[in-house]
Amino acid sequence: LHRVDRRQRQMCIRDRYILTKSYATEYLAWLQDTTDTVTQPVAPTPEVLGTDYSTLENYKTVSDTVIYNPAKFKPIFGSKAEESLQATFKVVKSYGVVVSDNDVKTSVIAAINTYFDLNNWDFGETFYFSELSAYLHSVLAPNIASVSIVPNSSTETFGSLLQINAEYNEIIVSAATVDNVQIITAITAAQLNLSLIHISEPTRLLSIS
């Protein structure tokens, strides 16, 4: 629940942003669907929220006016995100580890979904890829050697998705699927079409000429 106050004289207008469990469940089901059979849910209206959460009126002063607003999701990475936020995870498997590419892709997406569990995020919270990469290395060891994130859009440069900000009424969620994970043999300039790349291993930057 996020609240913004707008004060005018003695009256206080309180904007309350509410994320309902039913809407969150339906939205995540649509976001993670790869069959195109799940319809994107519609967020509850302010009127519906006002009725469902009318008991909150008991906690305001007489002069206050409460406006109920539905929370917004900000999907990133996958095809259901804005084009500028879509990306591919480039993963290098650890040498000598016998594990299939499909198993690695599935485990990467499962770990990402766990990382973006709604219980771990709040309105307006910023995403940092360095934190996600550290988590992936921790839970997927010893199967992966490195993972990097590359924007899909030709208008975006490497590094543009290392930090993603959310508005005060938004919650960041992952829209990534196995289609957004690519297994590669090594991180190279040709692979990423870059002269300077960030390898998501702890405290390591690799410059490729």
C-alpha positions in Angstrom: 0.0 0.0 0.0 1.5 3.3 -1.1 0.1 6.6 -0.1 0.6 10.1 -1.5 -0.9 13.1 0.4 -2.0 16.3 -1.4 -2.9 19.0 1.2 -5.2 21.9 0.4 -5.9 24.2 3.3 -7.4 22.0 6.1 -8.5 19.2 3.7 -6.2 16.2 3.0 -6.6 14.2 -0.1 -5.1 10.7 0.4 -4.3 8.6 -2.7 -4.2 4.9 -1.7 -2.7 2.5 -4.2 -4.0 -1.0 -3.7 -2.9 -4.3 -5.2 -5.6 -7.0 -4.7 -4.6 -10.7 -4.5 -7.1 -11.8 -7.2 -5.8 -9.2 -9.7 -2.2 -10.1 -8.9 -2.8 -13.8 -9.4 -4.6 -13.3 -12.7 -2.0 -10.9 -14.0 0.9 -13.2 -13.2 -0.9 -16.1 -14.9 -1.3 -14.0 -18.0 2.2 -12.7 -17.9 3.7 -16.2 -17.7 1.4 -17.8 -20.2 3.1 -18.9 -23.4 0.1 -20.4 -25.1 -1.8 -17.1 -25.9 -4.9 -18.6 -24.3 -4.9 -16.5 -21.1 -6.6 -13.1 -21.4 -4.9 -10.1 -19.8 -7.0 -9.1 -16.7 -8.4 -5.7 -16.2 -7.4 -3.9 -13.0 -10.2 -3.1 -10.6 -11.7 0.3 -10.9 -11.4 3.0 -8.2 -15.1 2.6 -7.6 -14.8 -1.1 -6.9 -11.8 -0.6 -4.7 -13.7 2.0 -2.8 -16.5 -0.4 -2.1 -14.3 -3.4 -1.3 -12.0 -1.4 1.1 -14.6 1.0 2.5 -13.5 0.0 6.0 -10.4 2.0 5.5 -12.6 5.1 5.8 -12.7 4.4 9.5 -9.0 5.4 9.8 -9.3 8.8 8.2 -10.2 12.1 9.8 -13.5 13.8 9.0 -11.8 16.4 6.7 -9.9 13.7 4.7 -10.9 12.5 1.2 -9.6 9.1 0.2 -9.1 8.2 -3.4 -8.6 4.5 -4.2 -6.3 3.6 -7.1 -5.4 0.2 -8.6 -1.7 -0.6 -8.5 0.2 -1.0 -11.8 2.6 -3.7 -12.8 5.7 -2.9 -14.8 6.7 -6.0 -16.7 10.3 -6.3 -17.9 12.4 -8.7 -20.1 9.8 -10.7 -21.9 7.6 -10.0 -25.0 4.8 -8.6 -22.9 7.1 -5.9 -21.6 7.6 -2.6 -23.5 10.0 -3.0 -26.4 12.7 -0.9 -24.7 12.6 -3.3 -21.6 12.7 -6.6 -23.5 16.0 -8.5 -23.1 17.8 -11.8 -23.6 19.7 -13.6 -20.8 23.0 -14.9 -22.2 24.1 -17.8 -20.1 27.4 -19.7 -20.2 27.3 -23.2 -18.6 30.1 -24.2 -16.3 32.8 -26.3 -17.9 32.5 -30.0 -17.2 28.9 -29.9 -15.8 26.6 -32.3 -17.5 23.2 -30.5 -17.8 21.1 -29.9 -20.9 20.5 -26.5 -22.3 16.7 -26.8 -21.8 17.2 -27.7 -18.1 19.4 -24.6 -17.7 16.9 -22.4 -19.4 14.1 -23.7 -17.2 16.0 -23.3 -14.0 17.0 -19.8 -14.9 13.4 -18.7 -15.5 12.3 -20.5 -12.3 14.9 -18.6 -10.3 14.0 -15.3 -11.9 10.3 -15.9 -11.0 11.3 -16.6 -7.5 13.4 -13.5 -7.3 10.5 -11.4 -8.5 8.0 -12.9 -6.1 5.6 -10.1 -5.1 6.4 -10.6 -1.5 9.9 -9.4 -2.2 8.9 -6.1 -3.9 7.2 -2.9 -3.1 5.8 0.1 -5.0 8.4 2.2 -6.7 11.3 -0.2 -5.9 14.3 -0.1 -8.3 15.6 -3.2 -10.1 19.4 -3.8 -10.2 20.7 -6.5 -12.4 23.8 -6.9 -10.2 21.5 -8.1 -7.4 19.6 -10.5 -9.7 22.9 -11.9 -11.2 24.3 -12.5 -7.8 21.1 -14.4 -6.8 21.2 -16.5 -10.0 24.8 -17.5 -9.4 24.0 -18.4 -5.8 21.0 -20.6 -6.6 22.1 -22.1 -9.9 25.7 -23.0 -8.9 27.5 -25.0 -10.1 25.6 -25.2 -13.4 26.2 -21.7 -14.7 29.5 -19.9 -15.2 28.2 -16.5 -16.1 25.0 -14.7 -17.1 24.6 -11.3 -18.8 21.5 -9.3 -20.0 21.3 -7.9 -23.5 18.6 -5.6 -24.7 16.6 -6.9 -27.6 15.9 -3.5 -29.1 18.4 -2.2 -31.6 17.9 1.3 -30.2 19.0 0.3 -26.7 22.6 -0.1 -25.7 24.2 -2.5 -23.4 23.8 -1.4 -19.8 20.5 0.3 -20.3 18.8 -2.6 -18.4 21.3 -2.9 -15.6 19.0 -0.6 -13.6 15.2 -0.2 -14.1 13.2 2.3 -12.1 9.5 2.1 -11.2 7.0 4.9 -10.6 5.6 5.3 -7.1 2.5 3.3 -8.1 4.2 0.6 -10.0 5.6 -2.9 -9.0 8.3 -4.4 -11.2 7.6 -8.0 -12.4 9.4 -10.4 -14.8 7.8 -11.3 -18.0 10.7 -13.5 -19.1 10.1 -17.0 -20.5 12.5 -19.7 -21.7 12.5 -17.9 -25.1 14.4 -15.0 -23.4 17.3 -17.3 -22.3 20.1 -18.2 -24.7 22.9 -20.7 -23.9 26.2 -19.6 -25.4 29.7 -21.1 -25.2 31.5 -17.8 -24.2 30.9 -14.1 -23.7 32.5 -12.4 -26.7 32.2 -9.0 -28.5 30.7 -10.8 -31.5 28.2 -12.5 -29.3 27.0 -9.3 -27.7 28.0 -6.9 -30.5 29.8 -4.7 -28.0 33.3 -3.5 -27.2 32.7 -3.2 -23.5 30.5 -5.7 -21.8 29.5 -6.4 -18.2 29.9 -10.0 -17.0 27.6 -10.7 -14.2 30.2 -12.5 -12.0 30.9 -10.8 -8.7 33.1 -7.7 -9.1 34.2 -8.5 -12.6 34.3 -6.3 -15.7 35.6 -7.6 -18.9 36.8 -5.4 -21.7 37.0 -6.9 -25.1 38.8 -5.1 -27.9 
